[in-house]
């Protein structure tokens, strides 16, 4: 019985050795040389925002920071 416990613990310990190396090419396929406001066209972008429109991007960031991430304006 003790051998079984030791064997299970050894297998559990060796399971961590199977992690694959994480290189920048495997972490993300996104290009790092593109400005954030250039964006992407998918279903997760804010409604009404068009990729490449820097002013609307900045206005959206300001509105989000003021309306949802500002604890002083949320607590009343």
Helices and strands as residue ranges (DSSP letters): H 2-14, G 15-18, H 24-27, G 36-38, H 54-67, H 71-74
